Amino acid sequence: MPSPKRPRDVNELARRLVGEATGDAPKFDPDAGKNPAAVELGRKGGLKGGKARAAKLSAEERSAAAKRAAQARWGDRRSEG
């Protein structure tokens, strides 16, 4: 079940917000319609993915990846002052 889109009309948005706040409208549940087992499996894979990838790389490959990451993070910075 996809999440409901936010209405563009200000009055409709206000109506929805008041309805949720007063309990007249059901609150949006982002996990509605998802398979809990699939969500758990995805989380497990995400937790171990980086460690498994790092263990598979050689020391040179890890160093190169770290240098690329540092360049991407800090390369465009100009001295502030």
CORTASUL-V629556 format. One record per residue. N is the residue number from 1. RES is the residue in one letter. OMEGA is omega in degrees with one decimal (none if undefined). Layout:
n={N	N}
res={RES	RES}
omega={OMEGA	OMEGA}
This chain:
n={1	2	3	4	5	6	7	8	9	10	11	12	13	14	15	16	17	18	19	20	21	22	23	24	25	26	27	28	29	30	31	32	33	34	35	36	37	38	39	40	41	42	43	44	45	46	47	48	49	50	51	52	53	54	55	56	57	58	59	60	61	62	63	64	65	66	67	68	69	70	71	72	73	74	75	76	77	78	79	80	81}
res={M	P	S	P	K	R	P	R	D	V	N	E	L	A	R	R	L	V	G	E	A	T	G	D	A	P	K	F	D	P	D	A	G	K	N	P	A	A	V	E	L	G	R	K	G	G	L	K	G	G	K	A	R	A	A	K	L	S	A	E	E	R	S	A	A	A	K	R	A	A	Q	A	R	W	G	D	R	R	S	E	G}
omega={-179.1	179.9	179.4	179.8	177.3	-178.9	178.7	-178.6	-177.1	-179.3	177.9	177.9	178.9	178.7	179.5	-179.4	178.2	178.2	177.6	-177.4	-178.1	179.2	178.5	-179.4	178.4	178.8	-179.1	177.6	-176.4	-179.2	-179.6	177.5	178.9	177.4	-177.2	179.6	179.1	178.1	-179.5	178.6	178.3	178.8	-179.8	179.2	179.9	-179.1	-176.0	-175.1	-177.8	179.1	-179.7	179.2	-179.9	-179.9	-178.0	-177.1	173.8	179.9	179.4	-179.6	176.9	179.5	179.2	179.1	179.1	178.4	177.7	179.4	178.7	178.6	178.7	-177.1	-170.9	-173.0	-175.8	-177.6	174.8	-178.3	-179.9	177.9	none}
